[in-house]
Amino acid sequence: MLKCKQVNRLLSEAQDRPLTPREKLPLRLHLAMCDGCRVLGKQLDLLRQASRSYFRRDDGTPR
């Protein structure tokens, strides 16, 4: 079973690269049981989406 610190690292890495199946399964199990890590994952996703939309021009191209 992964610890919260390991999950935080994987959630962060998942923003930059696809996780391997070996990483995904224990991550999903942990997130199913840990509210704090689940909230962190949602926050990271929100920040990623917000930063992507901020750096796009009105026509959809990068600034």
Residue frames as a rotation matrix with the C-alpha (Angstrom) as fourth column:
MET 1
0.578 0.816 0.000 0.00
0.816 -0.578 0.000 0.00
0.000 0.000 -1.000 0.00
LEU 2
-0.199 -0.634 0.748 1.29
0.599 -0.682 -0.419 3.42
0.775 0.365 0.515 -0.96
LYS 3
-0.234 0.064 -0.970 1.76
0.856 -0.459 -0.237 6.15
-0.460 -0.886 0.053 1.61
CYS 4
0.744 0.628 -0.229 0.36
0.481 -0.741 -0.469 9.64
-0.464 0.239 -0.853 1.07
LYS 5
0.192 -0.758 -0.624 3.82
-0.383 -0.643 0.663 11.04
-0.904 0.112 -0.414 0.30
GLN 6
-0.728 -0.445 0.522 4.28
0.227 0.562 0.795 8.48
-0.647 0.697 -0.309 -2.49
VAL 7
0.090 0.861 0.500 0.80
0.942 0.090 -0.325 9.23
-0.325 0.500 -0.803 -3.83
ASN 8
0.669 0.115 -0.735 1.53
0.065 -0.993 -0.096 12.96
-0.741 0.017 -0.672 -3.86
ARG 9
-0.372 -0.888 -0.271 4.65
-0.354 -0.134 0.926 12.31
-0.858 0.440 -0.265 -5.94
LEU 10
-0.678 0.151 0.719 2.76
0.604 0.672 0.428 10.08
-0.419 0.725 -0.547 -8.38
LEU 11
0.453 0.891 -0.028 -0.07
0.752 -0.399 -0.525 12.59
-0.479 0.216 -0.851 -8.74
SER 12
0.418 -0.395 -0.818 2.46
-0.321 -0.907 0.274 15.26
-0.850 0.148 -0.505 -9.55
GLU 13
-0.675 -0.727 0.130 4.31
-0.183 0.335 0.924 13.05
-0.715 0.600 -0.360 -12.02
ALA 14
-0.259 0.671 0.695 1.02
0.813 0.540 -0.218 12.10
-0.521 0.508 -0.686 -13.69
GLN 15
0.632 0.445 -0.635 0.67
0.109 -0.862 -0.496 15.75
-0.768 0.244 -0.593 -14.71
ASP 16
0.154 -0.717 -0.680 3.83
-0.796 -0.498 0.344 15.44
-0.585 0.489 -0.647 -16.81
ARG 17
-0.713 -0.427 -0.556 3.89
-0.671 0.643 0.368 11.84
0.200 0.636 -0.746 -18.02
PRO 18
0.385 0.836 -0.390 1.62
-0.629 0.547 0.552 8.82
0.675 0.032 0.737 -18.36
LEU 19
-0.042 -0.346 0.937 1.85
-0.924 0.370 0.095 6.51
-0.380 -0.862 -0.335 -15.37
THR 20
-0.749 -0.261 -0.609 2.66
-0.484 0.843 0.234 2.85
0.452 0.470 -0.758 -15.87
PRO 21
0.278 0.870 -0.408 0.05
-0.262 0.477 0.839 0.20
0.924 -0.127 0.361 -15.06
ARG 22
-0.090 -0.414 -0.906 2.26
0.752 0.568 -0.334 -0.81
0.653 -0.711 0.260 -12.14
GLU 23
-0.971 -0.240 -0.014 1.94
0.201 -0.778 -0.595 2.74
0.132 -0.580 0.804 -10.76
LYS 24
-0.544 0.814 0.204 -1.75
-0.515 -0.516 0.685 3.22
0.663 0.267 0.700 -11.56
LEU 25
0.075 0.662 -0.745 -3.25
0.243 0.713 0.658 0.32
0.967 -0.231 -0.107 -9.63
PRO 26
-0.295 -0.177 -0.939 -1.84
0.944 0.101 -0.315 1.10
0.150 -0.979 0.138 -6.16
LEU 27
-0.997 -0.030 0.066 -2.54
0.026 -0.997 -0.069 4.80
0.068 -0.067 0.995 -6.80
ARG 28
-0.351 0.936 -0.013 -6.21
-0.379 -0.129 0.917 4.09
0.857 0.326 0.400 -7.56
LEU 29
0.086 0.346 -0.934 -6.52
0.656 0.686 0.315 1.87
0.750 -0.640 -0.167 -4.49
HIS 30
-0.674 -0.410 -0.614 -5.06
0.736 -0.448 -0.508 4.57
-0.067 -0.794 0.604 -2.25
LEU 31
-0.932 0.322 0.165 -7.25
-0.265 -0.918 0.296 7.30
0.246 0.232 0.941 -3.76
ALA 32
-0.147 0.920 -0.363 -10.34
0.054 0.374 0.926 5.15
0.988 0.117 -0.104 -3.16
MET 33
0.276 0.216 -0.937 -9.59
0.853 0.394 0.342 5.21
0.443 -0.893 -0.075 0.56
CYS 34
-0.395 -0.572 -0.719 -7.87
0.841 -0.540 -0.032 8.56
-0.370 -0.618 0.694 1.19
ASP 35
0.663 0.746 0.062 -9.95
0.726 -0.621 -0.295 11.73
-0.181 0.240 -0.954 0.99
GLY 36
0.489 -0.526 -0.696 -6.94
-0.054 -0.814 0.578 14.02
-0.870 -0.245 -0.427 1.40
CYS 37
-0.611 -0.765 0.205 -5.04
0.114 0.171 0.979 12.57
-0.783 0.622 -0.017 -1.55
ARG 38
-0.153 0.655 0.740 -8.19
0.973 0.230 -0.002 12.49
-0.172 0.720 -0.672 -3.67
VAL 39
0.810 0.426 -0.403 -8.71
0.408 -0.903 -0.135 16.21
-0.422 -0.055 -0.905 -3.00
LEU 40
0.010 -0.894 -0.448 -5.06
-0.183 -0.442 0.878 16.91
-0.983 0.073 -0.168 -3.83
GLY 41
-0.609 -0.214 0.763 -5.48
0.604 0.498 0.622 15.10
-0.513 0.841 -0.174 -7.15
LYS 42
0.376 0.831 0.409 -8.51
0.925 -0.311 -0.218 17.22
-0.054 0.461 -0.886 -8.01
GLN 43
0.717 -0.165 -0.678 -6.64
0.068 -0.950 0.304 20.39
-0.694 -0.264 -0.670 -7.05
LEU 44
-0.395 -0.919 0.019 -3.67
0.036 0.006 0.999 19.47
-0.918 0.395 0.031 -9.25
ASP 45
-0.363 0.349 0.864 -6.02
0.912 0.323 0.253 18.81
-0.190 0.880 -0.436 -12.17
LEU 46
0.715 0.688 -0.122 -7.74
0.667 -0.724 -0.176 22.15
-0.210 0.044 -0.977 -11.64
LEU 47
0.373 -0.668 -0.644 -4.43
-0.125 -0.724 0.678 24.03
-0.919 -0.173 -0.354 -11.50
ARG 48
-0.605 -0.604 0.518 -3.23
0.382 0.351 0.855 22.31
-0.698 0.715 0.018 -14.66
GLN 49
0.009 0.713 0.701 -6.42
1.000 0.000 -0.013 23.21
-0.009 0.701 -0.713 -16.54
ALA 50
0.819 0.312 -0.481 -6.34
0.382 -0.923 0.051 26.80
-0.428 -0.226 -0.875 -15.29
SER 51
0.009 -0.895 -0.446 -2.72
-0.125 -0.443 0.888 27.31
-0.992 0.048 -0.116 -16.29
ARG 52
-0.601 -0.179 0.779 -3.32
0.675 0.408 0.615 25.81
-0.428 0.895 -0.124 -19.73
SER 53
0.359 0.818 0.450 -6.31
0.932 -0.344 -0.118 28.05
0.058 0.462 -0.885 -20.38
TYR 54
0.667 -0.171 -0.725 -4.43
0.181 -0.907 0.381 31.12
-0.723 -0.385 -0.574 -19.10
PHE 55
-0.293 -0.926 -0.236 -1.56
-0.130 -0.206 0.970 30.59
-0.947 0.315 -0.060 -21.53
ARG 56
-0.371 0.246 0.896 -3.82
0.892 0.363 0.270 30.13
-0.259 0.899 -0.354 -24.56
ARG 57
-0.975 0.105 -0.195 -4.83
-0.161 -0.940 0.302 33.05
-0.151 0.326 0.933 -26.72
ASP 58
-0.189 0.980 -0.061 -8.43
-0.602 -0.165 -0.781 33.74
-0.776 -0.111 0.621 -27.55
ASP 59
0.285 0.278 -0.917 -7.99
-0.945 0.240 -0.221 31.87
0.158 0.930 0.331 -30.84
GLY 60
0.966 0.180 0.187 -6.78
-0.229 0.930 0.287 28.74
-0.123 -0.320 0.939 -29.01
THR 61
0.510 -0.851 -0.125 -3.09
0.278 0.301 -0.912 29.04
0.814 0.430 0.390 -29.90
PRO 62
0.326 -0.461 -0.825 -0.35
0.942 0.085 0.325 29.26
-0.080 -0.883 0.462 -27.26
ARG 63
0.990 -0.010 -0.138 0.86
-0.001 -0.998 0.067 32.70
-0.138 -0.066 -0.988 -26.23
